[in-house]
Amino acid sequence: MNTITIPSDLKGFINTNTKEGLTVTEKRIYLIDGELESHDCICPVCGGKMHIHDTYDVVLNHLPYGTTLSAVRFPKHRYYCPKCKETQMDEVQFQAAGHRITEPLLNFAEDLLRQGLTLKKVSYLTGLGKNVVKSIDKRRLESLYCKPGSTDWKTPDETPKVIGVDEFKLHDGHKYATIILSMETGHVLYLAKGKKKQVIYDFIDFVGEDWMDNVEAVCCDMNSDYQEAFEERCTHIQCVFDYFHIKKNLNEKVISEIRKDEQARLKREGKDEEAKNLKKTKFILTSSRSTLEKKDSKNGTATLAKYESLLKENELLCIADIVKEKLTYAYTLSCECTMATEITDIIDICNSTKNKHFIWFSRLLENHFEGIIAHATFRVSSGKVEGMNNKIKTIRRQGYGYPDDDYFFLKIFDASRETYVRNPKSHKIRD
């Protein structure tokens, strides 16, 4: 086996020679032999000179050289004071606290994690076990987002005027968590298990009443628990229901259900050809005219013509088209009074059909009327919230699931701030 010379660049470590060897995983590494800088050890109790009592070899994983891993090996002394019987170990100033690795390797692993690499990739590049990499990452994230010496979140420094609230699936079996974020920056402000009122109460207690006085509106879906909790504790805050959630309910609970009912009716009446025309038309019926026009111009199809044909053949679908167009127009208005008039017209149209799906939608609009027309004033959407939900799904998929909920929450905090840079001071979080 040949001997090669590789500098360790470790302060307090003196190279003697470097050997090429094999780890237990049969991956080739460079084993760098050396010794600690010599010094006189003084007893911390009596101030006398201590003597070497015994010595043993220590091996610490070090920075890889290209694709080849490395480790440093050196003798470590235990000192003994003959006067007061005190013992003391050699101080290894380049060893990372809590790990059998060097500080440069710890910093290298943190840099890779900060760039968004998964635990598996970092483990491969550094030669560390995935559990070790996870503990490094968790400690790094806790230093950024948790109070010193605690697992409690740091209080956000930013005071947004509009916040967003939504729930996401945490585990199978109806296990959910609630996420609260700033609608101005997209930064996650709070995460907690559950999706009930108590989560909102805990958030208000967490940030304080003074912090909540700066918030003017909250963008959320039509979860009644969220709305009622804010109305009970912060009466000045206006809940805003954006276009996405209203349109989603119209498409899934009204238009799609009407299409199924009409298809079944036509089959009962023996109109098989008309029923066949309604098959695979969900996309066409729920899309806007501008979307269909773009699809036709791009692919050379005739979806808009088919859409017009379906509306002529079915009265309820024609009414659904009118409701859809009026709803889209209402959400472009910047005056609450004008928007209220448009929403009231939609409610009247739905009730006039006597159809159970339209009546359900009219009740939905009536029950959330104030939050809907508030969009004319605040002009916010749930885009940042839904985008964060997609990020959460990506994080879970890349990590093949996270059984450690605390670590998973920390990863979500980090993803919302896009901290894949070398300067952690950019995080707007205070103690």
Sequence and secondary structure as in RCSB ss.txt:
>XXXX:A:sequence
MNTITIPSDLKGFINTNTKEGLTVTEKRIYLIDGELESHDCICPVCGGKMHIHDTYDVVLNHLPYGTTLSAVRFP
KHRYYCPKCKETQMDEVQFQAAGHRITEPLLNFAEDLLRQGLTLKKVSYLTGLGKNVVKSIDKRRLESLYCKPGS
TDWKTPDETPKVIGVDEFKLHDGHKYATIILSMETGHVLYLAKGKKKQVIYDFIDFVGEDWMDNVEAVCCDMNSD
YQEAFEERCTHIQCVFDYFHIKKNLNEKVISEIRKDEQARLKREGKDEEAKNLKKTKFILTSSRSTLEKKDSKNG
TATLAKYESLLKENELLCIADIVKEKLTYAYTLSCECTMATEITDIIDICNSTKNKHFIWFSRLLENHFEGIIAH
ATFRVSSGKVEGMNNKIKTIRRQGYGYPDDDYFFLKIFDASRETYVRNPKSHKIRD
>XXXX:A:secstr
  EE      TTEEEEEEEEEE TTS EEEEEEEEE     B TTT  B EEEEEEEEEEEEEEETTEEEEEEEE
EEEEE TTT  EEE   TTB TTSSBBHHHHHHHHHHHHTT  HHHHHHHH   HHHHHHHHHHHHHHHHB TTS
SSB  BS   SEEEEEEEEEETTTEEEEEEEETTT  EEEEEE  SHHHHHHHHHHH HHHHTT  EEE  S HH
HHHHHHHH TT EEE  HHHHHHHIIIIIIHHHHHHHHHHHHHTT HHHHHHTTT HHHHHS HHHHHHHHHHH 
  HHHHHHHHHHH HHHHHHHHHHHHHHHHTT   HHHHHHHHHHHHHHHHHT  HHHHHHHHHHHHTHHHHHTH
HHH   SHHHHHHHHHHHHHHHHTT  S HHHHHHHHHHHHHT  SS GGGS B  
